């Protein structure tokens, strides 16, 4: 599948958060919801996607069928999460 750019994923996730805030009248509710990226992820794309502020996770499809690919994807997500926490 096609991988969204990090900017595209971030924009989509912000739109979802804004909709939640509008629906529930609370930015706190929107901020507390974990939003996962549902497009294609690869070991090469996961770190940049997960590095976006509003991307809280990813649904790993085909990359999980190969142990090496899945491990590299998992490691990339962990690296991005560590960097995101360090910047907050």
PyMOL Python script that loads the backbone (N, CA, C, O; Angstrom):
from pymol import cmd

cmd.read_pdbstr("""\
ATOM      1  N   UNK A   1       0.808  -1.183   0.000  1.00  0.00           N
ATOM      2  CA  UNK A   1       0.000   0.000   0.000  1.00  0.00           C
ATOM      3  C   UNK A   1       0.853   1.249   0.000  1.00  0.00           C
ATOM      4  O   UNK A   1       2.077   1.190   0.114  1.00  0.00           O
ATOM      5  N   UNK A   2       0.195   2.356  -0.127  1.00  0.00           N
ATOM      6  CA  UNK A   2       0.870   3.643  -0.114  1.00  0.00           C
ATOM      7  C   UNK A   2       1.019   4.146   1.313  1.00  0.00           C
ATOM      8  O   UNK A   2       0.116   4.004   2.138  1.00  0.00           O
ATOM      9  N   UNK A   3       2.167   4.732   1.583  1.00  0.00           N
ATOM     10  CA  UNK A   3       2.444   5.295   2.896  1.00  0.00           C
ATOM     11  C   UNK A   3       2.182   6.793   2.834  1.00  0.00           C
ATOM     12  O   UNK A   3       2.675   7.473   1.934  1.00  0.00           O
ATOM     13  N   UNK A   4       1.420   7.303   3.772  1.00  0.00           N
ATOM     14  CA  UNK A   4       1.198   8.751   3.854  1.00  0.00           C
ATOM     15  C   UNK A   4       2.495   9.421   4.272  1.00  0.00           C
ATOM     16  O   UNK A   4       3.344   8.810   4.921  1.00  0.00           O
ATOM     17  N   UNK A   5       2.637  10.672   3.896  1.00  0.00           N
ATOM     18  CA  UNK A   5       3.778  11.420   4.418  1.00  0.00           C
ATOM     19  C   UNK A   5       3.481  11.720   5.884  1.00  0.00           C
ATOM     20  O   UNK A   5       2.318  11.718   6.289  1.00  0.00           O
ATOM     21  N   UNK A   6       4.506  11.976   6.677  1.00  0.00           N
ATOM     22  CA  UNK A   6       4.251  12.348   8.067  1.00  0.00           C
ATOM     23  C   UNK A   6       3.325  13.560   8.192  1.00  0.00           C
ATOM     24  O   UNK A   6       2.474  13.603   9.081  1.00  0.00           O
ATOM     25  N   UNK A   7       3.488  14.539   7.308  1.00  0.00           N
ATOM     26  CA  UNK A   7       2.608  15.719   7.341  1.00  0.00           C
ATOM     27  C   UNK A   7       1.156  15.355   7.046  1.00  0.00           C
ATOM     28  O   UNK A   7       0.243  15.890   7.675  1.00  0.00           O
ATOM     29  N   UNK A   8       0.938  14.455   6.099  1.00  0.00           N
ATOM     30  CA  UNK A   8      -0.428  14.018   5.778  1.00  0.00           C
ATOM     31  C   UNK A   8      -1.056  13.287   6.973  1.00  0.00           C
ATOM     32  O   UNK A   8      -2.215  13.525   7.315  1.00  0.00           O
ATOM     33  N   UNK A   9      -0.289  12.409   7.593  1.00  0.00           N
ATOM     34  CA  UNK A   9      -0.799  11.667   8.750  1.00  0.00           C
ATOM     35  C   UNK A   9      -1.114  12.623   9.897  1.00  0.00           C
ATOM     36  O   UNK A   9      -2.161  12.508  10.534  1.00  0.00           O
ATOM     37  N   UNK A  10      -0.222  13.552  10.156  1.00  0.00           N
ATOM     38  CA  UNK A  10      -0.442  14.523  11.230  1.00  0.00           C
ATOM     39  C   UNK A  10      -1.697  15.345  10.956  1.00  0.00           C
ATOM     40  O   UNK A  10      -2.509  15.546  11.859  1.00  0.00           O
ATOM     41  N   UNK A  11      -1.866  15.821   9.733  1.00  0.00           N
ATOM     42  CA  UNK A  11      -3.044  16.624   9.387  1.00  0.00           C
ATOM     43  C   UNK A  11      -4.338  15.833   9.599  1.00  0.00           C
ATOM     44  O   UNK A  11      -5.319  16.371  10.112  1.00  0.00           O
ATOM     45  N   UNK A  12      -4.339  14.573   9.210  1.00  0.00           N
ATOM     46  CA  UNK A  12      -5.530  13.736   9.388  1.00  0.00           C
ATOM     47  C   UNK A  12      -5.832  13.522  10.874  1.00  0.00           C
ATOM     48  O   UNK A  12      -6.991  13.557  11.288  1.00  0.00           O
ATOM     49  N   UNK A  13      -4.797  13.305  11.660  1.00  0.00           N
ATOM     50  CA  UNK A  13      -4.988  13.067  13.091  1.00  0.00           C
ATOM     51  C   UNK A  13      -5.438  14.330  13.817  1.00  0.00           C
ATOM     52  O   UNK A  13      -6.231  14.256  14.756  1.00  0.00           O
ATOM     53  N   UNK A  14      -4.941  15.487  13.389  1.00  0.00           N
ATOM     54  CA  UNK A  14      -5.404  16.756  13.960  1.00  0.00           C
ATOM     55  C   UNK A  14      -6.879  16.959  13.634  1.00  0.00           C
ATOM     56  O   UNK A  14      -7.647  17.394  14.493  1.00  0.00           O
ATOM     57  N   UNK A  15      -7.286  16.651  12.400  1.00  0.00           N
ATOM     58  CA  UNK A  15      -8.693  16.788  12.016  1.00  0.00           C
ATOM     59  C   UNK A  15      -9.579  15.896  12.884  1.00  0.00           C
ATOM     60  O   UNK A  15     -10.661  16.313  13.298  1.00  0.00           O
ATOM     61  N   UNK A  16      -9.134  14.687  13.159  1.00  0.00           N
ATOM     62  CA  UNK A  16      -9.898  13.776  14.026  1.00  0.00           C
ATOM     63  C   UNK A  16      -9.988  14.336  15.435  1.00  0.00           C
ATOM     64  O   UNK A  16     -11.060  14.327  16.039  1.00  0.00           O
ATOM     65  N   UNK A  17      -8.866  14.825  15.966  1.00  0.00           N
ATOM     66  CA  UNK A  17      -8.880  15.407  17.324  1.00  0.00           C
ATOM     67  C   UNK A  17      -9.795  16.626  17.396  1.00  0.00           C
ATOM     68  O   UNK A  17     -10.532  16.801  18.367  1.00  0.00           O
ATOM     69  N   UNK A  18      -9.744  17.463  16.370  1.00  0.00           N
ATOM     70  CA  UNK A  18     -10.619  18.643  16.349  1.00  0.00           C
ATOM     71  C   UNK A  18     -12.085  18.236  16.303  1.00  0.00           C
ATOM     72  O   UNK A  18     -12.921  18.871  16.945  1.00  0.00           O
ATOM     73  N   UNK A  19     -12.405  17.191  15.555  1.00  0.00           N
ATOM     74  CA  UNK A  19     -13.782  16.687  15.502  1.00  0.00           C
ATOM     75  C   UNK A  19     -14.219  16.165  16.862  1.00  0.00           C
ATOM     76  O   UNK A  19     -15.341  16.425  17.298  1.00  0.00           O
ATOM     77  N   UNK A  20     -13.342  15.431  17.532  1.00  0.00           N
ATOM     78  CA  UNK A  20     -13.667  14.918  18.873  1.00  0.00           C
ATOM     79  C   UNK A  20     -13.889  16.058  19.858  1.00  0.00           C
ATOM     80  O   UNK A  20     -14.816  16.012  20.667  1.00  0.00           O
ATOM     81  N   UNK A  21     -13.044  17.075  19.793  1.00  0.00           N
ATOM     82  CA  UNK A  21     -13.191  18.224  20.693  1.00  0.00           C
ATOM     83  C   UNK A  21     -14.514  18.928  20.440  1.00  0.00           C
ATOM     84  O   UNK A  21     -15.183  19.359  21.379  1.00  0.00           O
ATOM     85  N   UNK A  22     -14.891  19.044  19.169  1.00  0.00           N
ATOM     86  CA  UNK A  22     -16.152  19.681  18.816  1.00  0.00           C
ATOM     87  C   UNK A  22     -17.345  18.847  19.262  1.00  0.00           C
ATOM     88  O   UNK A  22     -18.311  19.381  19.806  1.00  0.00           O
ATOM     89  N   UNK A  23     -17.279  17.537  19.033  1.00  0.00           N
ATOM     90  CA  UNK A  23     -18.384  16.643  19.390  1.00  0.00           C
ATOM     91  C   UNK A  23     -18.609  16.575  20.892  1.00  0.00           C
ATOM     92  O   UNK A  23     -19.750  16.540  21.353  1.00  0.00           O
ATOM     93  N   UNK A  24     -17.516  16.556  21.661  1.00  0.00           N
ATOM     94  CA  UNK A  24     -17.625  16.365  23.101  1.00  0.00           C
ATOM     95  C   UNK A  24     -17.392  17.635  23.892  1.00  0.00           C
ATOM     96  O   UNK A  24     -17.430  17.620  25.122  1.00  0.00           O
ATOM     97  N   UNK A  25     -17.149  18.741  23.189  1.00  0.00           N
ATOM     98  CA  UNK A  25     -16.994  20.023  23.857  1.00  0.00           C
ATOM     99  C   UNK A  25     -15.813  20.092  24.794  1.00  0.00           C
ATOM    100  O   UNK A  25     -15.812  20.876  25.743  1.00  0.00           O
ATOM    101  N   UNK A  26     -14.809  19.278  24.536  1.00  0.00           N
ATOM    102  CA  UNK A  26     -13.684  19.234  25.457  1.00  0.00           C
ATOM    103  C   UNK A  26     -12.389  18.869  24.740  1.00  0.00           C
ATOM    104  O   UNK A  26     -12.287  17.823  24.099  1.00  0.00           O
ATOM    105  N   UNK A  27     -11.408  19.750  24.860  1.00  0.00           N
ATOM    106  CA  UNK A  27     -10.086  19.431  24.349  1.00  0.00           C
ATOM    107  C   UNK A  27      -9.454  18.317  25.151  1.00  0.00           C
ATOM    108  O   UNK A  27      -8.623  17.572  24.633  1.00  0.00           O
ATOM    109  N   UNK A  28      -9.845  18.193  26.432  1.00  0.00           N
ATOM    110  CA  UNK A  28      -9.301  17.124  27.276  1.00  0.00           C
ATOM    111  C   UNK A  28      -9.699  15.754  26.759  1.00  0.00           C
ATOM    112  O   UNK A  28      -8.890  14.826  26.757  1.00  0.00           O
ATOM    113  N   UNK A  29     -10.942  15.626  26.319  1.00  0.00           N
ATOM    114  CA  UNK A  29     -11.406  14.353  25.759  1.00  0.00           C
ATOM    115  C   UNK A  29     -10.613  14.044  24.495  1.00  0.00           C
ATOM    116  O   UNK A  29     -10.119  12.929  24.322  1.00  0.00           O
ATOM    117  N   UNK A  30     -10.492  15.030  23.616  1.00  0.00           N
ATOM    118  CA  UNK A  30      -9.770  14.826  22.358  1.00  0.00           C
ATOM    119  C   UNK A  30      -8.324  14.441  22.615  1.00  0.00           C
ATOM    120  O   UNK A  30      -7.783  13.573  21.932  1.00  0.00           O
ATOM    121  N   UNK A  31      -7.695  15.076  23.591  1.00  0.00           N
ATOM    122  CA  UNK A  31      -6.287  14.794  23.900  1.00  0.00           C
ATOM    123  C   UNK A  31      -6.100  13.411  24.515  1.00  0.00           C
ATOM    124  O   UNK A  31      -5.031  12.813  24.389  1.00  0.00           O
ATOM    125  N   UNK A  32      -7.134  12.901  25.178  1.00  0.00           N
ATOM    126  CA  UNK A  32      -6.999  11.614  25.868  1.00  0.00           C
ATOM    127  C   UNK A  32      -7.223  10.414  24.935  1.00  0.00           C
ATOM    128  O   UNK A  32      -6.887   9.284  25.292  1.00  0.00           O
ATOM    129  N   UNK A  33      -7.780  10.649  23.758  1.00  0.00           N
ATOM    130  CA  UNK A  33      -8.048   9.563  22.817  1.00  0.00           C
ATOM    131  C   UNK A  33      -6.774   9.207  22.063  1.00  0.00           C
ATOM    132  O   UNK A  33      -6.104  10.086  21.521  1.00  0.00           O
ATOM    133  N   UNK A  34      -6.441   7.926  22.026  1.00  0.00           N
ATOM    134  CA  UNK A  34      -5.275   7.436  21.291  1.00  0.00           C
ATOM    135  C   UNK A  34      -5.695   7.184  19.852  1.00  0.00           C
ATOM    136  O   UNK A  34      -6.595   6.384  19.595  1.00  0.00           O
ATOM    137  N   UNK A  35      -5.052   7.858  18.922  1.00  0.00           N
ATOM    138  CA  UNK A  35      -5.394   7.734  17.508  1.00  0.00           C
ATOM    139  C   UNK A  35      -4.249   7.032  16.796  1.00  0.00           C
ATOM    140  O   UNK A  35      -3.108   7.493  16.823  1.00  0.00           O
ATOM    141  N   UNK A  36      -4.565   5.920  16.162  1.00  0.00           N
ATOM    142  CA  UNK A  36      -3.558   5.129  15.463  1.00  0.00           C
ATOM    143  C   UNK A  36      -3.604   5.403  13.967  1.00  0.00           C
ATOM    144  O   UNK A  36      -4.672   5.572  13.380  1.00  0.00           O
ATOM    145  N   UNK A  37      -2.429   5.443  13.372  1.00  0.00           N
ATOM    146  CA  UNK A  37      -2.310   5.574  11.927  1.00  0.00           C
ATOM    147  C   UNK A  37      -2.676   4.230  11.318  1.00  0.00           C
ATOM    148  O   UNK A  37      -2.125   3.200  11.706  1.00  0.00           O
ATOM    149  N   UNK A  38      -3.597   4.234  10.372  1.00  0.00           N
ATOM    150  CA  UNK A  38      -4.083   2.979   9.803  1.00  0.00           C
ATOM    151  C   UNK A  38      -3.610   2.688   8.393  1.00  0.00           C
ATOM    152  O   UNK A  38      -4.062   1.727   7.771  1.00  0.00           O
ATOM    153  N   UNK A  39      -2.702   3.510   7.880  1.00  0.00           N
ATOM    154  CA  UNK A  39      -2.177   3.258   6.542  1.00  0.00           C
ATOM    155  C   UNK A  39      -1.002   2.306   6.591  1.00  0.00           C
ATOM    156  O   UNK A  39      -0.700   1.724   7.633  1.00  0.00           O
ATOM    157  N   UNK A  40      -0.353   2.154   5.474  1.00  0.00           N
ATOM    158  CA  UNK A  40       0.798   1.262   5.398  1.00  0.00           C
ATOM    159  C   UNK A  40       1.976   1.825   6.187  1.00  0.00           C
ATOM    160  O   UNK A  40       2.274   3.018   6.118  1.00  0.00           O
ATOM    161  N   UNK A  41       2.629   0.962   6.924  1.00  0.00           N
ATOM    162  CA  UNK A  41       3.872   1.336   7.605  1.00  0.00           C
ATOM    163  C   UNK A  41       4.947   0.337   7.204  1.00  0.00           C
ATOM    164  O   UNK A  41       4.679  -0.838   6.953  1.00  0.00           O
ATOM    165  N   UNK A  42       6.147   0.837   7.153  1.00  0.00           N
ATOM    166  CA  UNK A  42       7.302   0.006   6.831  1.00  0.00           C
ATOM    167  C   UNK A  42       8.385   0.310   7.859  1.00  0.00           C
ATOM    168  O   UNK A  42       8.299   1.308   8.575  1.00  0.00           O
ATOM    169  N   UNK A  43       9.397  -0.537   7.937  1.00  0.00           N
ATOM    170  CA  UNK A  43      10.505  -0.218   8.843  1.00  0.00           C
ATOM    171  C   UNK A  43      11.126   1.142   8.509  1.00  0.00           C
ATOM    172  O   UNK A  43      11.667   1.818   9.384  1.00  0.00           O
ATOM    173  N   UNK A  44      11.042   1.528   7.242  1.00  0.00           N
ATOM    174  CA  UNK A  44      11.638   2.797   6.820  1.00  0.00           C
ATOM    175  C   UNK A  44      10.753   4.010   7.136  1.00  0.00           C
ATOM    176  O   UNK A  44      11.266   5.124   7.237  1.00  0.00           O
ATOM    177  N   UNK A  45       9.445   3.820   7.292  1.00  0.00           N
ATOM    178  CA  UNK A  45       8.534   4.959   7.489  1.00  0.00           C
ATOM    179  C   UNK A  45       8.043   5.130   8.917  1.00  0.00           C
ATOM    180  O   UNK A  45       7.572   6.210   9.273  1.00  0.00           O
ATOM    181  N   UNK A  46       8.136   4.111   9.732  1.00  0.00           N
ATOM    182  CA  UNK A  46       7.486   4.143  11.042  1.00  0.00           C
ATOM    183  C   UNK A  46       8.013   5.238  11.960  1.00  0.00           C
ATOM    184  O   UNK A  46       7.231   5.890  12.652  1.00  0.00           O
ATOM    185  N   UNK A  47       9.320   5.447  11.975  1.00  0.00           N
ATOM    186  CA  UNK A  47       9.886   6.420  12.919  1.00  0.00           C
ATOM    187  C   UNK A  47       9.386   7.830  12.617  1.00  0.00           C
ATOM    188  O   UNK A  47       9.041   8.573  13.535  1.00  0.00           O
ATOM    189  N   UNK A  48       9.345   8.202  11.343  1.00  0.00           N
ATOM    190  CA  UNK A  48       8.861   9.536  10.993  1.00  0.00           C
ATOM    191  C   UNK A  48       7.369   9.674  11.270  1.00  0.00           C
ATOM    192  O   UNK A  48       6.931  10.707  11.776  1.00  0.00           O
ATOM    193  N   UNK A  49       6.586   8.653  10.947  1.00  0.00           N
ATOM    194  CA  UNK A  49       5.146   8.715  11.206  1.00  0.00           C
ATOM    195  C   UNK A  49       4.859   8.813  12.696  1.00  0.00           C
ATOM    196  O   UNK A  49       4.074   9.655  13.132  1.00  0.00           O
ATOM    197  N   UNK A  50       5.494   7.952  13.466  1.00  0.00           N
ATOM    198  CA  UNK A  50       5.264   7.944  14.912  1.00  0.00           C
ATOM    199  C   UNK A  50       5.860   9.165  15.603  1.00  0.00           C
ATOM    200  O   UNK A  50       5.507   9.469  16.742  1.00  0.00           O
ATOM    201  N   UNK A  51       6.754   9.858  14.924  1.00  0.00           N
ATOM    202  CA  UNK A  51       7.346  11.066  15.487  1.00  0.00           C
ATOM    203  C   UNK A  51       6.402  12.254  15.485  1.00  0.00           C
ATOM    204  O   UNK A  51       6.665  13.260  16.145  1.00  0.00           O
ATOM    205  N   UNK A  52       5.313  12.148  14.752  1.00  0.00           N
ATOM    206  CA  UNK A  52       4.333  13.237  14.712  1.00  0.00           C
ATOM    207  C   UNK A  52       3.565  13.294  16.027  1.00  0.00           C
ATOM    208  O   UNK A  52       3.239  12.265  16.619  1.00  0.00           O
ATOM    209  N   UNK A  53       3.284  14.511  16.469  1.00  0.00           N
ATOM    210  CA  UNK A  53       2.690  14.740  17.785  1.00  0.00           C
ATOM    211  C   UNK A  53       1.369  14.007  17.991  1.00  0.00           C
ATOM    212  O   UNK A  53       1.127  13.472  19.074  1.00  0.00           O
ATOM    213  N   UNK A  54       0.515  13.972  16.978  1.00  0.00           N
ATOM    214  CA  UNK A  54      -0.822  13.401  17.159  1.00  0.00           C
ATOM    215  C   UNK A  54      -0.966  11.965  16.685  1.00  0.00           C
ATOM    216  O   UNK A  54      -2.061  11.404  16.739  1.00  0.00           O
ATOM    217  N   UNK A  55       0.121  11.360  16.220  1.00  0.00           N
ATOM    218  CA  UNK A  55       0.089   9.954  15.806  1.00  0.00           C
ATOM    219  C   UNK A  55       0.494   9.115  17.014  1.00  0.00           C
ATOM    220  O   UNK A  55       1.656   9.111  17.418  1.00  0.00           O
ATOM    221  N   UNK A  56      -0.479   8.404  17.585  1.00  0.00           N
ATOM    222  CA  UNK A  56      -0.255   7.670  18.837  1.00  0.00           C
ATOM    223  C   UNK A  56       0.075   6.202  18.645  1.00  0.00           C
ATOM    224  O   UNK A  56       0.444   5.529  19.607  1.00  0.00           O
ATOM    225  N   UNK A  57      -0.044   5.700  17.456  1.00  0.00           N
ATOM    226  CA  UNK A  57       0.223   4.289  17.208  1.00  0.00           C
ATOM    227  C   UNK A  57       0.029   3.989  15.737  1.00  0.00           C
ATOM    228  O   UNK A  57      -0.332   4.868  14.954  1.00  0.00           O
ATOM    229  N   UNK A  58       0.269   2.753  15.370  1.00  0.00           N
ATOM    230  CA  UNK A  58       0.107   2.338  13.978  1.00  0.00           C
ATOM    231  C   UNK A  58      -0.415   0.914  13.930  1.00  0.00           C
ATOM    232  O   UNK A  58      -0.077   0.082  14.772  1.00  0.00           O
ATOM    233  N   UNK A  59      -1.232   0.652  12.947  1.00  0.00           N
ATOM    234  CA  UNK A  59      -1.728  -0.701  12.707  1.00  0.00           C
ATOM    235  C   UNK A  59      -0.789  -1.336  11.693  1.00  0.00           C
ATOM    236  O   UNK A  59      -0.782  -0.954  10.523  1.00  0.00           O
ATOM    237  N   UNK A  60      -0.013  -2.287  12.132  1.00  0.00           N
ATOM    238  CA  UNK A  60       1.002  -2.897  11.275  1.00  0.00           C
ATOM    239  C   UNK A  60       0.380  -4.077  10.540  1.00  0.00           C
ATOM    240  O   UNK A  60      -0.120  -5.014  11.162  1.00  0.00           O
ATOM    241  N   UNK A  61       0.415  -4.024   9.221  1.00  0.00           N
ATOM    242  CA  UNK A  61      -0.160  -5.095   8.411  1.00  0.00           C
ATOM    243  C   UNK A  61       0.918  -6.007   7.876  1.00  0.00           C
ATOM    244  O   UNK A  61       1.480  -6.823   8.607  1.00  0.00           O
ATOM    245  N   UNK A  62       1.203  -5.864   6.593  1.00  0.00           N
ATOM    246  CA  UNK A  62       2.151  -6.730   5.914  1.00  0.00           C
ATOM    247  C   UNK A  62       3.536  -6.750   6.518  1.00  0.00           C
ATOM    248  O   UNK A  62       4.236  -7.759   6.433  1.00  0.00           O
ATOM    249  N   UNK A  63       3.946  -5.637   7.134  1.00  0.00           N
ATOM    250  CA  UNK A  63       5.276  -5.591   7.753  1.00  0.00           C
ATOM    251  C   UNK A  63       5.392  -6.589   8.908  1.00  0.00           C
ATOM    252  O   UNK A  63       6.498  -6.904   9.346  1.00  0.00           O
ATOM    253  N   UNK A  64       4.267  -7.082   9.397  1.00  0.00           N
ATOM    254  CA  UNK A  64       4.310  -8.032  10.509  1.00  0.00           C
ATOM    255  C   UNK A  64       4.453  -9.479  10.049  1.00  0.00           C
ATOM    256  O   UNK A  64       4.615 -10.379  10.873  1.00  0.00           O
ATOM    257  N   UNK A  65       4.395  -9.707   8.748  1.00  0.00           N
ATOM    258  CA  UNK A  65       4.468 -11.072   8.236  1.00  0.00           C
ATOM    259  C   UNK A  65       5.883 -11.627   8.180  1.00  0.00           C
ATOM    260  O   UNK A  65       6.079 -12.836   8.058  1.00  0.00           O
ATOM    261  N   UNK A  66       6.854 -10.752   8.268  1.00  0.00           N
ATOM    262  CA  UNK A  66       8.258 -11.146   8.241  1.00  0.00           C
ATOM    263  C   UNK A  66       8.873 -10.715   9.572  1.00  0.00           C
ATOM    264  O   UNK A  66       8.792  -9.543   9.938  1.00  0.00           O
ATOM    265  N   UNK A  67       9.479 -11.638  10.288  1.00  0.00           N
ATOM    266  CA  UNK A  67       9.993 -11.342  11.632  1.00  0.00           C
ATOM    267  C   UNK A  67      10.999 -10.201  11.625  1.00  0.00           C
ATOM    268  O   UNK A  67      10.949  -9.335  12.499  1.00  0.00           O
ATOM    269  N   UNK A  68      11.902 -10.181  10.667  1.00  0.00           N
ATOM    270  CA  UNK A  68      12.903  -9.115  10.616  1.00  0.00           C
ATOM    271  C   UNK A  68      12.242  -7.762  10.357  1.00  0.00           C
ATOM    272  O   UNK A  68      12.577  -6.766  10.998  1.00  0.00           O
ATOM    273  N   UNK A  69      11.316  -7.736   9.428  1.00  0.00           N
ATOM    274  CA  UNK A  69      10.609  -6.495   9.103  1.00  0.00           C
ATOM    275  C   UNK A  69       9.805  -6.008  10.301  1.00  0.00           C
ATOM    276  O   UNK A  69       9.817  -4.817  10.614  1.00  0.00           O
ATOM    277  N   UNK A  70       9.111  -6.913  10.969  1.00  0.00           N
ATOM    278  CA  UNK A  70       8.313  -6.536  12.131  1.00  0.00           C
ATOM    279  C   UNK A  70       9.205  -6.013  13.257  1.00  0.00           C
ATOM    280  O   UNK A  70       8.876  -5.014  13.897  1.00  0.00           O
ATOM    281  N   UNK A  71      10.318  -6.676  13.497  1.00  0.00           N
ATOM    282  CA  UNK A  71      11.232  -6.239  14.561  1.00  0.00           C
ATOM    283  C   UNK A  71      11.764  -4.842  14.268  1.00  0.00           C
ATOM    284  O   UNK A  71      11.834  -4.003  15.166  1.00  0.00           O
ATOM    285  N   UNK A  72      12.139  -4.589  13.016  1.00  0.00           N
ATOM    286  CA  UNK A  72      12.645  -3.268  12.652  1.00  0.00           C
ATOM    287  C   UNK A  72      11.548  -2.213  12.770  1.00  0.00           C
ATOM    288  O   UNK A  72      11.826  -1.080  13.161  1.00  0.00           O
ATOM    289  N   UNK A  73      10.307  -2.567  12.438  1.00  0.00           N
ATOM    290  CA  UNK A  73       9.180  -1.645  12.583  1.00  0.00           C
ATOM    291  C   UNK A  73       8.938  -1.348  14.052  1.00  0.00           C
ATOM    292  O   UNK A  73       8.747  -0.192  14.428  1.00  0.00           O
ATOM    293  N   UNK A  74       8.943  -2.371  14.879  1.00  0.00           N
ATOM    294  CA  UNK A  74       8.746  -2.215  16.321  1.00  0.00           C
ATOM    295  C   UNK A  74       9.837  -1.329  16.914  1.00  0.00           C
ATOM    296  O   UNK A  74       9.549  -0.430  17.704  1.00  0.00           O
ATOM    297  N   UNK A  75      11.082  -1.581  16.537  1.00  0.00           N
ATOM    298  CA  UNK A  75      12.202  -0.789  17.045  1.00  0.00           C
ATOM    299  C   UNK A  75      12.082   0.672  16.615  1.00  0.00           C
ATOM    300  O   UNK A  75      12.367   1.576  17.401  1.00  0.00           O
ATOM    301  N   UNK A  76      11.665   0.904  15.380  1.00  0.00           N
ATOM    302  CA  UNK A  76      11.485   2.273  14.891  1.00  0.00           C
ATOM    303  C   UNK A  76      10.401   3.014  15.642  1.00  0.00           C
ATOM    304  O   UNK A  76      10.539   4.205  15.921  1.00  0.00           O
ATOM    305  N   UNK A  77       9.316   2.317  15.974  1.00  0.00           N
ATOM    306  CA  UNK A  77       8.246   2.936  16.750  1.00  0.00           C
ATOM    307  C   UNK A  77       8.741   3.299  18.140  1.00  0.00           C
ATOM    308  O   UNK A  77       8.414   4.366  18.659  1.00  0.00           O
ATOM    309  N   UNK A  78       9.522   2.426  18.739  1.00  0.00           N
ATOM    310  CA  UNK A  78      10.078   2.711  20.066  1.00  0.00           C
ATOM    311  C   UNK A  78      11.014   3.889  20.051  1.00  0.00           C
ATOM    312  O   UNK A  78      11.002   4.702  20.975  1.00  0.00           O
ATOM    313  N   UNK A  79      11.828   3.998  19.017  1.00  0.00           N
ATOM    314  CA  UNK A  79      12.744   5.137  18.888  1.00  0.00           C
ATOM    315  C   UNK A  79      11.979   6.437  18.771  1.00  0.00           C
ATOM    316  O   UNK A  79      12.339   7.431  19.402  1.00  0.00           O
ATOM    317  N   UNK A  80      10.925   6.439  17.969  1.00  0.00           N
ATOM    318  CA  UNK A  80      10.118   7.649  17.786  1.00  0.00           C
ATOM    319  C   UNK A  80       9.436   8.030  19.079  1.00  0.00           C
ATOM    320  O   UNK A  80       9.372   9.212  19.417  1.00  0.00           O
ATOM    321  N   UNK A  81       8.922   7.047  19.814  1.00  0.00           N
ATOM    322  CA  UNK A  81       8.247   7.325  21.084  1.00  0.00           C
ATOM    323  C   UNK A  81       9.218   7.940  22.080  1.00  0.00           C
ATOM    324  O   UNK A  81       8.852   8.872  22.796  1.00  0.00           O
ATOM    325  N   UNK A  82      10.433   7.444  22.140  1.00  0.00           N
ATOM    326  CA  UNK A  82      11.438   8.002  23.045  1.00  0.00           C
ATOM    327  C   UNK A  82      11.750   9.445  22.672  1.00  0.00           C
ATOM    328  O   UNK A  82      11.870  10.297  23.552  1.00  0.00           O
ATOM    329  N   UNK A  83      11.882   9.729  21.385  1.00  0.00           N
ATOM    330  CA  UNK A  83      12.176  11.086  20.938  1.00  0.00           C
ATOM    331  C   UNK A  83      10.999  12.027  21.232  1.00  0.00           C
ATOM    332  O   UNK A  83      11.199  13.180  21.615  1.00  0.00           O
ATOM    333  N   UNK A  84       9.769  11.520  21.050  1.00  0.00           N
ATOM    334  CA  UNK A  84       8.582  12.332  21.304  1.00  0.00           C
ATOM    335  C   UNK A  84       8.503  12.693  22.788  1.00  0.00           C
ATOM    336  O   UNK A  84       8.199  13.837  23.127  1.00  0.00           O
ATOM    337  N   UNK A  85       8.772  11.738  23.671  1.00  0.00           N
ATOM    338  CA  UNK A  85       8.741  11.991  25.119  1.00  0.00           C
ATOM    339  C   UNK A  85       9.828  12.973  25.525  1.00  0.00           C
ATOM    340  O   UNK A  85       9.606  13.821  26.389  1.00  0.00           O
ATOM    341  N   UNK A  86      10.993  12.869  24.916  1.00  0.00           N
ATOM    342  CA  UNK A  86      12.115  13.745  25.257  1.00  0.00           C
ATOM    343  C   UNK A  86      11.813  15.184  24.853  1.00  0.00           C
ATOM    344  O   UNK A  86      12.295  16.116  25.497  1.00  0.00           O
ATOM    345  N   UNK A  87      11.021  15.381  23.795  1.00  0.00           N
ATOM    346  CA  UNK A  87      10.730  16.739  23.331  1.00  0.00           C
ATOM    347  C   UNK A  87       9.609  17.394  24.112  1.00  0.00           C
ATOM    348  O   UNK A  87       9.419  18.605  23.997  1.00  0.00           O
ATOM    349  N   UNK A  88       8.856  16.638  24.907  1.00  0.00           N
ATOM    350  CA  UNK A  88       7.752  17.218  25.681  1.00  0.00           C
ATOM    351  C   UNK A  88       8.196  17.737  26.974  1.00  0.00           C
ATOM    352  O   UNK A  88       7.385  18.256  27.742  1.00  0.00           O
TER     353      UNK A  88
END
""", "prot")
cmd.dss("prot")
cmd.show_as("cartoon", "prot")
cmd.util.cbc("prot")
cmd.orient("prot")
